[in-house]
C-alpha cells in the first residue's frame, strides 16, 4: 500500500491550511506532502502542470484535496492519465460546478476574487472515467459566505451544495457534519479519508 499522500488546498488559501490535516494523516501512518499553488493569480493553468510534474518526481501517490484543489487534482489526472495515482479524496469539491462561483460571477469584483480559477469552478466535470479511485467527502453544516451568492435550496456546507459534489463514476461518497472550511479540521473527515485511502471505501 502506498503511503505517499499529496495534499492540495482550496481557493484563497495557503498551503499552511492543510497542515492540521497533514499532521493527522501522518499520525495515521501516511507520508503527507503539501502542494501549494496560487489559486487566483495563476489558477489551474499553472497549478495543473506543476502538480503533474510534482507527482512524476516521486513514487505512487494518493491525493487529498479541499474544494478547488480537488478539481485541480482531477484535471491533472485528465491531462496526464498515466500518472501513478491510486486514490483521490476530494473534500467539499464542487465537481459538477459551483453555484456560488456562478453567482459571484454576476458581480464585477468576481474577476479579482476568482481569477483564473473561475472557469474550472463554474464548469466542473461531466463525470469521472479515470484510472484512479475517487471518493468525495461533503459537509452539511451551512456556515459560509458562499450561500449568499448561490441561493441554495438544498443541503450544503455554506459554500458548496452536497449535490454539487456528487459525480458519476465516483468510487464512494459520504457526508459528514462539517462546514466547508470546517472539513479541514474535522476528525470525521480525517477518519473517512484514511479509510478510503486504505480500502477504496468510506465508513458508512
C-alpha positions as CSV (number, residue, x, y, z in Angstrom):
1,X,0.0,0.0,0.0
2,X,1.3,3.4,-0.9
3,X,1.7,5.8,2.0
4,X,2.6,8.9,-0.1
5,X,-0.2,11.5,0.1
6,X,-0.1,14.8,-1.7
7,X,-2.5,17.4,-0.2
8,X,-3.9,20.4,-2.1
9,X,-5.6,23.4,-0.5
10,X,-8.6,25.3,-1.9
11,X,-9.4,28.8,-3.2
12,X,-8.0,31.8,-1.3
13,X,-6.0,29.5,1.0
14,X,-2.2,28.9,1.5
15,X,-0.6,25.5,1.7
16,X,-0.5,26.0,5.5
17,X,-4.3,25.5,5.6
18,X,-3.6,21.8,5.1
19,X,-1.1,21.4,8.0
20,X,-3.6,20.1,10.6
21,X,-5.0,17.5,8.2
22,X,-1.5,16.5,7.1
23,X,-0.4,16.0,10.8
24,X,-3.4,13.8,11.4
25,X,-2.7,11.7,8.3
26,X,0.9,11.4,9.4
27,X,-0.2,10.1,12.8
28,X,-2.4,7.6,10.9
29,X,0.7,6.2,9.2
30,X,0.8,8.1,5.9
31,X,3.6,10.3,4.5
32,X,1.9,13.6,3.6
33,X,3.2,16.3,1.3
34,X,1.5,19.7,0.9
35,X,1.4,21.1,-2.7
36,X,0.9,24.9,-2.7
37,X,-0.3,27.0,-5.6
38,X,-1.7,30.5,-6.3
39,X,-5.4,29.9,-6.8
40,X,-6.3,33.4,-8.1
41,X,-3.2,34.8,-9.8
42,X,-2.2,31.6,-11.6
43,X,-5.1,29.3,-11.2
44,X,-5.4,25.8,-12.8
45,X,-3.4,26.9,-15.9
46,X,-0.2,26.9,-13.9
47,X,-1.2,24.6,-10.9
48,X,-2.2,21.6,-13.1
49,X,1.1,21.2,-14.9
50,X,3.1,21.9,-11.8
51,X,1.1,19.2,-9.9
52,X,1.7,16.8,-12.8
53,X,5.5,17.5,-12.6
54,X,5.5,17.1,-8.8
55,X,3.7,13.7,-8.9
56,X,6.1,12.4,-11.5
57,X,9.0,13.2,-9.3
58,X,8.1,10.6,-6.7
59,X,6.6,7.2,-6.2
60,X,2.9,6.2,-6.5
61,X,0.7,8.6,-4.5
62,X,-2.7,9.3,-3.2
63,X,-4.2,12.8,-3.5
64,X,-6.3,14.5,-0.8
65,X,-7.7,17.9,-1.8
66,X,-10.1,20.5,-0.5
67,X,-12.6,22.4,-2.6
68,X,-10.9,23.9,-5.7
69,X,-7.9,21.6,-5.0
70,X,-10.0,18.6,-5.8
71,X,-10.9,20.0,-9.2
72,X,-7.2,20.7,-9.9
73,X,-6.3,17.2,-8.9
74,X,-8.9,15.6,-11.2
75,X,-7.9,18.0,-14.1
76,X,-4.3,16.9,-13.7
77,X,-5.3,13.2,-13.9
78,X,-7.4,14.0,-17.0
79,X,-4.5,15.8,-18.7
80,X,-1.9,13.1,-17.7
81,X,-3.8,9.8,-17.3
82,X,-0.5,7.9,-17.0
83,X,0.2,9.5,-13.5
84,X,0.8,6.9,-10.8
85,X,-2.1,8.0,-8.6
86,X,-4.1,5.3,-6.8
87,X,-6.8,7.1,-4.9
88,X,-8.1,10.6,-4.6
89,X,-10.2,12.1,-1.8
90,X,-12.0,15.4,-2.6
91,X,-13.4,17.3,0.3
92,X,-16.1,19.8,-0.4
93,X,-15.1,20.0,-4.1
94,X,-17.9,21.2,-6.4
95,X,-17.0,18.6,-9.1
96,X,-20.2,19.3,-11.0
97,X,-19.6,23.1,-11.0
98,X,-20.1,25.7,-8.3
99,X,-23.3,27.6,-7.9
100,X,-21.6,30.0,-5.5
101,X,-19.0,30.8,-8.2
102,X,-21.6,31.2,-10.8
103,X,-23.5,33.6,-8.5
104,X,-20.3,35.5,-7.7
105,X,-19.5,35.9,-11.4
106,X,-22.5,38.2,-11.7
107,X,-20.6,40.8,-9.7
108,X,-17.8,42.9,-11.3
109,X,-15.4,42.1,-8.4
110,X,-15.5,38.4,-9.3
111,X,-12.6,38.7,-11.7
112,X,-10.4,39.7,-8.8
113,X,-11.8,37.2,-6.4
114,X,-11.8,34.1,-8.6
115,X,-9.1,35.0,-11.1
116,X,-8.1,32.2,-13.4
117,X,-9.9,29.6,-11.4
118,X,-13.4,30.9,-12.4
119,X,-13.7,28.7,-15.5
120,X,-13.0,25.4,-13.7
121,X,-15.1,26.3,-10.7
122,X,-18.1,27.2,-12.8
123,X,-17.9,24.3,-15.3
124,X,-16.9,21.3,-13.3
125,X,-16.7,17.8,-14.8
126,X,-19.3,15.8,-16.7
127,X,-18.2,12.5,-15.0
128,X,-15.1,10.6,-13.8
129,X,-13.7,7.9,-16.0
130,X,-10.0,7.9,-14.9
131,X,-8.0,5.1,-13.5
132,X,-7.7,6.4,-10.0
133,X,-10.4,5.7,-7.5
134,X,-12.1,8.9,-6.4
135,X,-14.1,9.4,-3.2
136,X,-15.8,12.6,-2.1
137,X,-16.4,13.9,1.4
138,X,-19.2,16.5,1.6
139,X,-20.2,18.7,4.5
140,X,-23.7,19.6,5.5
141,X,-23.2,22.3,8.2
142,X,-24.4,25.5,6.4
143,X,-21.9,28.1,7.6
144,X,-20.2,30.2,4.9
145,X,-20.5,33.2,2.7
146,X,-21.0,31.2,-0.4
147,X,-24.6,30.7,0.4
148,X,-25.1,34.5,-0.2
149,X,-24.2,34.1,-3.8
150,X,-25.6,30.6,-4.6
151,X,-29.0,30.9,-3.0
152,X,-29.0,27.2,-2.0
153,X,-32.3,25.5,-1.7
154,X,-30.7,22.1,-0.7
155,X,-28.2,20.6,1.7
156,X,-24.9,22.5,1.6
157,X,-21.8,23.3,3.6
158,X,-22.1,27.1,3.4
159,X,-20.2,27.2,0.1
160,X,-20.9,24.1,-1.9
161,X,-24.1,22.1,-2.2
162,X,-23.9,18.4,-1.4
163,X,-25.4,17.7,-4.9
164,X,-22.5,19.6,-6.5
165,X,-20.1,17.1,-5.0
166,X,-21.8,14.0,-6.5
167,X,-20.3,13.0,-9.8
168,X,-21.0,9.9,-11.9
169,X,-18.0,7.5,-11.7
170,X,-17.1,8.1,-8.1
171,X,-15.9,5.1,-6.1
172,X,-17.7,6.4,-3.0
173,X,-19.4,9.4,-1.4
174,X,-20.0,10.3,2.2
175,X,-21.5,13.3,4.1
176,X,-20.1,14.5,7.4
177,X,-21.1,17.2,10.0
178,X,-18.8,20.0,8.9
179,X,-18.9,23.3,7.1
180,X,-16.8,24.0,4.0
181,X,-13.8,25.3,5.8
182,X,-14.5,23.1,8.8
183,X,-13.8,20.0,6.7
184,X,-10.1,20.9,7.1
185,X,-10.3,20.4,10.9
186,X,-12.9,17.6,11.0
187,X,-11.9,14.4,12.8
188,X,-14.6,12.6,10.9
189,X,-13.2,13.8,7.6
190,X,-9.7,12.6,8.6
191,X,-11.0,9.2,9.6
192,X,-13.1,8.9,6.4
193,X,-10.1,10.0,4.4
194,X,-7.8,7.4,6.0
195,X,-10.4,4.7,5.5
196,X,-10.8,5.5,1.8
197,X,-7.0,5.7,1.2
198,X,-6.6,2.2,2.7
199,X,-9.6,0.4,1.3
200,X,-11.2,2.5,-1.5
201,X,-14.4,2.9,0.6
202,X,-15.7,5.2,3.3
203,X,-17.1,4.0,6.6
204,X,-20.9,4.0,6.3
